[in-house]
Amino acid sequence: QVQLQESGPGLLKPSQTLSLTCTVSGGSITSSYYFWSWIRQRPGKGLAWMGAIGYSGSTEYTPSSSTSISRDTSKNEFTLRLTSVTPEETAVYYCARCDQAKAIVCEDWGQGTQVTVSS
């Protein structure tokens, strides 16, 4: 069974850069044909897809996004980077394994990590 675990800072100040890492166990992030996604849920809102990195290393993001996703195959992990954060980025962030690039209905999920942006 694939397990995902998010890690990163829980509190940032506006204009800082958010970096969250998802460590995967029980499966490889290079396995065909999955997409490894970042999805967030702002307070009082639904799930929102942010971006994904595919098994080949290709990436997709929401339009006009300051999001980037990279991976370290030697550690079997992938990382979300969000620059110049604002309080609007306060959310619970999830990493997930999905069979489609822009899906929020995914097969496996991390438990989620709360990120708060506040001065």
TILUMNU-159583 format. One record per atom (N, C-alpha, C, O): residue in three letters; atom name; x, y, z. Coordinates in nm, 3 decimals. Last residue first. Layout:
N
 residuo atomo       X       Y       Z
     Ala    CA       X       Y       Z
...
***
This chain:
119
 residuo atomo       X       Y       Z
     Ser     N   0.134   3.754   0.953
     Ser    CA   0.240   3.842   1.001
     Ser     C   0.238   3.852   1.152
     Ser     O   0.320   3.922   1.210
     Ser     N   0.082   3.430   0.821
     Ser    CA   0.036   3.541   0.905
     Ser     C   0.156   3.625   0.948
     Ser     O   0.264   3.573   0.975
     Val     N  -0.029   3.140   0.699
     Val    CA   0.052   3.256   0.661
     Val     C  -0.002   3.376   0.736
     Val     O  -0.116   3.419   0.715
     Thr     N  -0.015   2.803   0.779
     Thr    CA  -0.075   2.932   0.812
     Thr     C   0.023   3.043   0.773
     Thr     O   0.140   3.040   0.810
     Val     N  -0.089   2.480   0.693
     Val    CA   0.005   2.590   0.670
     Val     C  -0.070   2.721   0.695
     Val     O  -0.177   2.745   0.638
     Gln     N  -0.123   2.151   0.795
     Gln    CA  -0.176   2.287   0.805
     Gln     C  -0.063   2.387   0.781
     Gln     O   0.043   2.378   0.843
     Thr     N  -0.123   1.870   0.589
     Thr    CA  -0.047   1.952   0.682
     Thr     C  -0.101   2.095   0.679
     Thr     O  -0.121   2.152   0.572
     Gly     N  -0.230   1.534   0.529
     Gly    CA  -0.248   1.678   0.520
     Gly     C  -0.166   1.751   0.625
     Gly     O  -0.142   1.700   0.735
     Gln     N  -0.188   1.268   0.503
     Gln    CA  -0.283   1.310   0.606
     Gln     C  -0.312   1.459   0.602
     Gln     O  -0.407   1.506   0.665
     Gly     N  -0.188   1.181   0.152
     Gly    CA  -0.125   1.206   0.279
     Gly     C  -0.228   1.256   0.378
     Gly     O  -0.342   1.282   0.342
     Trp     N  -0.370   0.937  -0.038
     Trp    CA  -0.352   1.072   0.014
     Trp     C  -0.260   1.072   0.135
     Trp     O  -0.256   0.976   0.212
     Asp     N  -0.454   0.768  -0.336
     Asp    CA  -0.387   0.767  -0.206
     Asp     C  -0.355   0.910  -0.166
     Asp     O  -0.318   0.993  -0.249
     Glu     N  -0.618   0.825  -0.558
     Glu    CA  -0.617   0.693  -0.497
     Glu     C  -0.561   0.693  -0.355
     Glu     O  -0.614   0.627  -0.266
     Cys     N  -0.839   1.108  -0.595
     Cys    CA  -0.712   1.039  -0.607
     Cys     C  -0.712   0.912  -0.524
     Cys     O  -0.794   0.893  -0.434
     Val     N  -0.987   1.363  -0.719
     Val    CA  -1.029   1.230  -0.676
     Val     C  -0.910   1.139  -0.701
     Val     O  -0.883   1.098  -0.814
     Ile     N  -0.878   1.571  -0.836
     Ile    CA  -0.882   1.579  -0.691
     Ile     C  -0.944   1.453  -0.633
     Ile     O  -0.954   1.438  -0.511
     Ala     N  -0.663   1.584  -1.125
     Ala    CA  -0.772   1.526  -1.047
     Ala     C  -0.764   1.565  -0.901
     Ala     O  -0.655   1.590  -0.848
     Lys     N  -0.492   1.636  -1.329
     Lys    CA  -0.560   1.749  -1.263
     Lys     C  -0.675   1.703  -1.176
     Lys     O  -0.773   1.775  -1.156
     Ala     N  -0.385   1.388  -1.421
     Ala    CA  -0.299   1.500  -1.385
     Ala     C  -0.367   1.606  -1.302
     Ala     O  -0.305   1.661  -1.211
     Gln     N  -0.492   1.077  -1.280
     Gln    CA  -0.506   1.184  -1.378
     Gln     C  -0.431   1.306  -1.328
     Gln     O  -0.416   1.326  -1.208
     Asp     N  -0.449   0.914  -1.071
     Asp    CA  -0.430   0.855  -1.203
     Asp     C  -0.460   0.953  -1.316
     Asp     O  -0.455   0.916  -1.433
     Cys     N  -0.246   1.020  -0.793
     Cys    CA  -0.366   1.027  -0.874
     Cys     C  -0.341   0.961  -1.009
     Cys     O  -0.227   0.954  -1.056
     Arg     N  -0.151   1.064  -0.469
     Arg    CA  -0.120   0.987  -0.590
     Arg     C  -0.249   0.973  -0.670
     Arg     O  -0.349   0.921  -0.620
     Ala     N  -0.090   1.370  -0.295
     Ala    CA  -0.173   1.257  -0.333
     Ala     C  -0.117   1.189  -0.457
     Ala     O  -0.047   1.249  -0.537
     Cys     N  -0.066   1.600  -0.024
     Cys    CA  -0.008   1.537  -0.142
     Cys     C  -0.087   1.409  -0.168
     Cys     O  -0.142   1.348  -0.077
     Tyr     N  -0.234   1.888   0.096
     Tyr    CA  -0.227   1.743   0.082
     Tyr     C  -0.141   1.707  -0.039
     Tyr     O  -0.143   1.775  -0.141
     Tyr     N  -0.266   2.148   0.325
     Tyr    CA  -0.203   2.102   0.202
     Tyr     C  -0.190   1.950   0.204
     Tyr     O  -0.142   1.891   0.301
     Val     N  -0.495   2.373   0.442
     Val    CA  -0.440   2.240   0.464
     Val     C  -0.391   2.190   0.329
     Val     O  -0.465   2.190   0.231
     Ala     N  -0.397   2.723   0.438
     Ala    CA  -0.478   2.607   0.396
     Ala     C  -0.419   2.481   0.456
     Ala     O  -0.309   2.480   0.512
     Thr     N  -0.311   3.036   0.326
     Thr    CA  -0.342   2.958   0.445
     Thr     C  -0.439   2.846   0.409
     Thr     O  -0.548   2.871   0.357
     Glu     N  -0.288   3.201   0.111
     Glu    CA  -0.231   3.066   0.098
     Glu     C  -0.251   2.979   0.224
     Glu     O  -0.212   2.863   0.227
     Glu     N  -0.375   3.446   0.190
     Glu    CA  -0.466   3.365   0.109
     Glu     C  -0.416   3.223   0.089
     Glu     O  -0.493   3.134   0.055
     Pro     N  -0.156   3.570   0.304
     Pro    CA  -0.249   3.501   0.394
     Pro     C  -0.351   3.415   0.318
     Pro     O  -0.408   3.322   0.375
     Thr     N   0.096   3.476   0.059
     Thr    CA   0.008   3.574   0.123
     Thr     C  -0.083   3.499   0.219
     Thr     O  -0.087   3.376   0.216
     Val     N   0.428   3.404  -0.056
     Val    CA   0.298   3.364  -0.002
     Val     C   0.226   3.484   0.060
     Val     O   0.288   3.579   0.108
     Ser     N   0.644   3.389  -0.251
     Ser    CA   0.574   3.512  -0.213
     Ser     C   0.434   3.485  -0.158
     Ser     O   0.335   3.537  -0.209
     Thr     N   0.608   3.060  -0.399
     Thr    CA   0.682   3.181  -0.365
     Thr     C   0.588   3.295  -0.324
     Thr     O   0.470   3.296  -0.358
     Leu     N   0.608   2.733  -0.327
     Leu    CA   0.514   2.843  -0.354
     Leu     C   0.580   2.971  -0.306
     Leu     O   0.605   2.989  -0.187
     Arg     N   0.677   2.407  -0.408
     Arg    CA   0.735   2.536  -0.374
     Arg     C   0.639   2.645  -0.419
     Arg     O   0.595   2.648  -0.534
     Leu     N   0.672   2.069  -0.318
     Leu    CA   0.595   2.186  -0.363
     Leu     C   0.667   2.311  -0.318
     Leu     O   0.712   2.321  -0.204
     Thr     N   0.841   1.774  -0.404
     Thr    CA   0.836   1.896  -0.325
     Thr     C   0.756   2.005  -0.395
     Thr     O   0.772   2.029  -0.515
     Phe     N   0.865   1.424  -0.348
     Phe    CA   0.844   1.537  -0.436
     Phe     C   0.807   1.659  -0.351
     Phe     O   0.750   1.647  -0.243
     Glu     N   1.065   1.125  -0.315
     Glu    CA   0.985   1.233  -0.262
     Glu     C   0.969   1.345  -0.366
     Glu     O   1.049   1.358  -0.458
     Asn     N   1.267   0.927  -0.323
     Asn    CA   1.126   0.896  -0.349
     Asn     C   1.034   1.001  -0.287
     Asn     O   0.939   0.969  -0.216
     Lys     N   1.528   0.982  -0.317
     Lys    CA   1.460   0.982  -0.186
     Lys     C   1.313   0.945  -0.200
     Lys     O   1.242   0.932  -0.100
     Ser     N   1.586   0.969  -0.582
     Ser    CA   1.670   0.890  -0.491
     Ser     C   1.608   0.881  -0.352
     Ser     O   1.633   0.786  -0.278
     Thr     N   1.417   1.151  -0.698
     Thr    CA   1.385   1.010  -0.713
     Thr     C   1.469   0.922  -0.621
     Thr     O   1.426   0.812  -0.585
     Asp     N   1.282   1.427  -0.606
     Asp    CA   1.411   1.362  -0.581
     Asp     C   1.383   1.213  -0.586
     Asp     O   1.333   1.155  -0.490
     Arg     N   1.115   1.690  -0.785
     Arg    CA   1.121   1.559  -0.721
     Arg     C   1.265   1.516  -0.700
     Arg     O   1.357   1.563  -0.767
     Ser     N   0.900   1.980  -0.780
     Ser    CA   1.020   1.907  -0.820
     Ser     C   1.020   1.773  -0.750
     Ser     O   0.935   1.746  -0.665
     Ile     N   0.684   2.235  -0.874
     Ile    CA   0.697   2.103  -0.812
     Ile     C   0.821   2.037  -0.868
     Ile     O   0.844   2.037  -0.989
     Ser     N   0.565   2.563  -0.807
     Ser    CA   0.653   2.473  -0.880
     Ser     C   0.665   2.343  -0.801
     Ser     O   0.655   2.342  -0.678
     Thr     N   0.340   2.836  -0.834
     Thr    CA   0.371   2.703  -0.784
     Thr     C   0.477   2.636  -0.870
     Thr     O   0.477   2.652  -0.993
     Ser     N   0.219   3.060  -0.899
     Ser    CA   0.357   3.075  -0.852
     Ser     C   0.407   2.943  -0.794
     Ser     O   0.502   2.939  -0.716
     Ser     N   0.013   3.054  -1.191
     Ser    CA   0.048   3.004  -1.058
     Ser     C   0.193   3.034  -1.025
     Ser     O   0.279   3.033  -1.113
     Ser     N  -0.136   3.083  -1.419
     Ser    CA  -0.094   3.201  -1.343
     Ser     C  -0.053   3.165  -1.201
     Ser     O  -0.082   3.237  -1.106
     Pro     N  -0.310   2.767  -1.397
     Pro    CA  -0.265   2.886  -1.471
     Pro     C  -0.229   3.001  -1.377
     Pro     O  -0.287   3.014  -1.269
     Thr     N  -0.171   2.496  -1.208
     Thr    CA  -0.283   2.584  -1.238
     Thr     C  -0.228   2.708  -1.309
     Thr     O  -0.115   2.750  -1.285
     Tyr     N   0.063   2.279  -1.380
     Tyr    CA   0.022   2.367  -1.271
     Tyr     C  -0.106   2.439  -1.309
     Tyr     O  -0.145   2.443  -1.426
     Glu     N   0.262   1.993  -1.437
     Glu    CA   0.149   2.075  -1.476
     Glu     C   0.106   2.155  -1.355
     Glu     O   0.111   2.107  -1.242
     Thr     N   0.560   1.826  -1.551
     Thr    CA   0.482   1.898  -1.451
     Thr     C   0.368   1.975  -1.514
     Thr     O   0.375   2.018  -1.629
     Ser     N   0.740   1.516  -1.588
     Ser    CA   0.670   1.631  -1.644
     Ser     C   0.581   1.695  -1.539
     Ser     O   0.533   1.627  -1.448
     Gly     N   0.838   1.284  -1.484
     Gly    CA   0.899   1.409  -1.440
     Gly     C   0.835   1.533  -1.498
     Gly     O   0.873   1.645  -1.461
     Ser     N   0.705   1.056  -1.535
     Ser    CA   0.819   1.087  -1.622
     Ser     C   0.893   1.212  -1.578
     Ser     O   1.001   1.242  -1.630
     Tyr     N   0.497   1.063  -1.361
     Tyr    CA   0.597   0.958  -1.341
     Tyr     C   0.722   0.983  -1.425
     Tyr     O   0.831   0.937  -1.390
     Gly     N   0.441   1.419  -1.302
     Gly    CA   0.411   1.286  -1.353
     Gly     C   0.524   1.189  -1.329
     Gly     O   0.633   1.226  -1.285
     Ile     N   0.329   1.638  -1.064
     Ile    CA   0.446   1.592  -1.138
     Ile     C   0.420   1.447  -1.178
     Ile     O   0.382   1.365  -1.095
     Ala     N   0.091   1.903  -1.037
     Ala    CA   0.131   1.763  -1.029
     Ala     C   0.260   1.741  -1.105
     Ala     O   0.295   1.815  -1.197
     Gly     N  -0.115   2.144  -0.861
     Gly    CA  -0.019   2.102  -0.961
     Gly     C   0.019   1.958  -0.940
     Gly     O  -0.016   1.897  -0.838
     Met     N  -0.349   2.202  -0.722
     Met    CA  -0.248   2.305  -0.742
     Met     C  -0.152   2.270  -0.856
     Met     O  -0.113   2.356  -0.935
     Trp     N  -0.696   2.167  -0.672
     Trp    CA  -0.574   2.111  -0.729
     Trp     C  -0.475   2.223  -0.758
     Trp     O  -0.513   2.328  -0.811
     Ala     N  -0.876   2.207  -0.383
     Ala    CA  -0.830   2.274  -0.504
     Ala     C  -0.698   2.213  -0.549
     Ala     O  -0.602   2.208  -0.473
     Leu     N  -1.172   2.134  -0.199
     Leu    CA  -1.038   2.095  -0.242
     Leu     C  -1.002   2.165  -0.373
     Leu     O  -1.086   2.179  -0.462
     Gly     N  -1.360   2.420  -0.078
     Gly    CA  -1.340   2.283  -0.123
     Gly     C  -1.196   2.256  -0.160
     Gly     O  -1.110   2.344  -0.152
     Lys     N  -1.350   2.627   0.222
     Lys    CA  -1.356   2.603   0.078
     Lys     C  -1.338   2.456   0.047
     Lys     O  -1.305   2.376   0.135
     Gly     N  -1.304   2.682   0.487
     Gly    CA  -1.438   2.701   0.437
     Gly     C  -1.456   2.676   0.288
     Gly     O  -1.563   2.701   0.234
     Pro     N  -0.966   2.744   0.432
     Pro    CA  -1.075   2.742   0.530
     Pro     C  -1.211   2.771   0.466
     Pro     O  -1.228   2.872   0.399
     Arg     N  -0.853   2.553   0.147
     Arg    CA  -0.855   2.675   0.226
     Arg     C  -0.971   2.669   0.325
     Arg     O  -1.065   2.593   0.302
     Gln     N  -0.683   2.281   0.068
     Gln    CA  -0.817   2.319   0.107
     Gln     C  -0.808   2.440   0.198
     Gln     O  -0.763   2.430   0.312
     Arg     N  -0.491   2.152  -0.209
     Arg    CA  -0.508   2.223  -0.083
     Arg     C  -0.655   2.254  -0.057
     Arg     O  -0.739   2.254  -0.148
     Ile     N  -0.263   1.926  -0.352
     Ile    CA  -0.402   1.973  -0.344
     Ile     C  -0.418   2.044  -0.211
     Ile     O  -0.363   1.999  -0.111
     Trp     N  -0.028   1.797  -0.565
     Trp    CA  -0.050   1.879  -0.446
     Trp     C  -0.190   1.941  -0.458
     Trp     O  -0.227   2.000  -0.560
     Ser     N   0.047   1.466  -0.692
     Ser    CA  -0.019   1.596  -0.692
     Ser     C  -0.012   1.666  -0.557
     Ser     O   0.007   1.604  -0.453
     Trp     N   0.166   1.269  -0.928
     Trp    CA   0.187   1.298  -0.787
     Trp     C   0.152   1.445  -0.767
     Trp     O   0.219   1.535  -0.818
     Phe     N   0.030   1.027  -1.137
     Phe    CA   0.064   1.167  -1.117
     Phe     C   0.069   1.194  -0.967
     Phe     O  -0.016   1.146  -0.891
     Tyr     N   0.122   0.715  -1.294
     Tyr    CA   0.062   0.799  -1.192
     Tyr     C   0.111   0.943  -1.196
     Tyr     O   0.217   0.975  -1.250
     Tyr     N   0.145   0.481  -1.434
     Tyr    CA   0.128   0.606  -1.506
     Tyr     C   0.070   0.709  -1.412
     Tyr     O  -0.022   0.781  -1.449
     Ser     N   0.479   0.407  -1.369
     Ser    CA   0.378   0.443  -1.470
     Ser     C   0.240   0.407  -1.414
     Ser     O   0.227   0.303  -1.349
     Ser     N   0.676   0.525  -1.105
     Ser    CA   0.589   0.419  -1.156
     Ser     C   0.488   0.475  -1.255
     Ser     O   0.420   0.574  -1.229
     Thr     N   0.826   0.705  -0.978
     Thr    CA   0.852   0.691  -1.122
     Thr     C   0.765   0.582  -1.183
     Thr     O   0.781   0.549  -1.301
     Ile     N   0.774   0.688  -0.716
     Ile    CA   0.717   0.804  -0.785
     Ile     C   0.747   0.802  -0.935
     Ile     O   0.700   0.887  -1.009
     Ser     N   0.691   0.362  -0.601
     Ser    CA   0.788   0.454  -0.658
     Ser     C   0.719   0.569  -0.730
     Ser     O   0.619   0.549  -0.798
     Gly     N   0.575   0.248  -0.279
     Gly    CA   0.562   0.262  -0.424
     Gly     C   0.659   0.366  -0.474
     Gly     O   0.704   0.452  -0.397
     Gly     N   0.617   0.254  -0.012
     Gly    CA   0.531   0.150  -0.064
     Gly     C   0.508   0.156  -0.213
     Gly     O   0.430   0.079  -0.268
     Ser     N   0.619   0.609   0.040
     Ser    CA   0.666   0.474   0.071
     Ser     C   0.567   0.374   0.016
     Ser     O   0.449   0.404  -0.002
     Val     N   0.717   0.943  -0.008
     Val    CA   0.634   0.831  -0.052
     Val     C   0.699   0.699  -0.012
     Val     O   0.819   0.680  -0.030
     Thr     N   0.692   1.262   0.118
     Thr    CA   0.773   1.141   0.115
     Thr     C   0.681   1.022   0.090
     Thr     O   0.581   1.003   0.159
     Cys     N   0.670   1.580   0.014
     Cys    CA   0.589   1.460   0.029
     Cys     C   0.680   1.339   0.013
     Cys     O   0.738   1.317  -0.093
     Thr     N   0.738   1.901   0.142
     Thr    CA   0.787   1.777   0.082
     Thr     C   0.692   1.664   0.113
     Thr     O   0.640   1.652   0.224
     Leu     N   0.706   2.245   0.081
     Leu    CA   0.651   2.125   0.143
     Leu     C   0.701   2.003   0.068
     Leu     O   0.706   2.003  -0.055
     Ser     N   0.778   2.572   0.122
     Ser    CA   0.833   2.450   0.065
     Ser     C   0.781   2.331   0.146
     Ser     O   0.809   2.320   0.265
     Leu     N   0.705   2.904   0.060
     Leu    CA   0.659   2.779   0.120
     Leu     C   0.723   2.662   0.046
     Leu     O   0.721   2.656  -0.077
     Thr     N   0.873   3.202   0.118
     Thr    CA   0.853   3.091   0.026
     Thr     C   0.814   2.966   0.104
     Thr     O   0.880   2.927   0.201
     Gln     N   0.724   3.517   0.226
     Gln    CA   0.818   3.406   0.235
     Gln     C   0.784   3.298   0.133
     Gln     O   0.678   3.302   0.069
     Ser     N   0.518   3.697   0.207
     Ser    CA   0.631   3.714   0.115
     Ser     C   0.735   3.603   0.126
     Ser     O   0.825   3.595   0.043
     Pro     N   0.404   3.657   0.543
     Pro    CA   0.382   3.699   0.404
     Pro     C   0.513   3.731   0.334
     Pro     O   0.607   3.783   0.394
     Lys     N   0.549   3.382   0.726
     Lys    CA   0.512   3.523   0.716
     Lys     C   0.487   3.557   0.569
     Lys     O   0.543   3.492   0.480
     Leu     N   0.424   3.060   0.827
     Leu    CA   0.512   3.147   0.749
     Leu     C   0.461   3.290   0.758
     Leu     O   0.346   3.316   0.792
     Leu     N   0.400   2.751   0.981
     Leu    CA   0.373   2.895   0.992
     Leu     C   0.474   2.973   0.911
     Leu     O   0.595   2.955   0.926
     Gly     N   0.480   2.496   0.942
     Gly    CA   0.338   2.520   0.963
     Gly     C   0.301   2.667   0.963
     Gly     O   0.184   2.702   0.948
     Pro     N   0.709   2.357   0.707
     Pro    CA   0.676   2.453   0.811
     Pro     C   0.526   2.475   0.822
     Pro     O   0.454   2.471   0.722
     Gly     N   0.691   1.999   0.641
     Gly    CA   0.727   2.136   0.611
     Gly     C   0.683   2.229   0.722
     Gly     O   0.625   2.185   0.821
     Ser     N   0.558   1.707   0.485
     Ser    CA   0.639   1.770   0.589
     Ser     C   0.677   1.910   0.544
     Ser     O   0.693   1.937   0.425
     Glu     N   0.332   1.435   0.425
     Glu    CA   0.377   1.573   0.401
     Glu     C   0.464   1.621   0.517
     Glu     O   0.446   1.580   0.631
     Gln     N   0.343   1.115   0.305
     Gln    CA   0.355   1.195   0.426
     Gln     C   0.410   1.333   0.393
     Gln     O   0.521   1.346   0.340
     Leu     N   0.179   0.827   0.183
     Leu    CA   0.237   0.958   0.156
     Leu     C   0.238   1.039   0.286
     Leu     O   0.145   1.030   0.366
     Gln     N   0.193   0.490   0.080
     Gln    CA   0.170   0.587   0.185
     Gln     C   0.243   0.716   0.152
     Gln     O   0.354   0.714   0.100
     Val     N   0.054   0.217  -0.087
     Val    CA   0.132   0.340  -0.097
     Val     C   0.093   0.434   0.017
     Val     O  -0.025   0.454   0.045
     Gln     N   0.085  -0.118   0.000
     Gln    CA   0.000   0.000   0.000
     Gln     C   0.089   0.124   0.000
     Gln     O   0.185   0.135   0.076
***
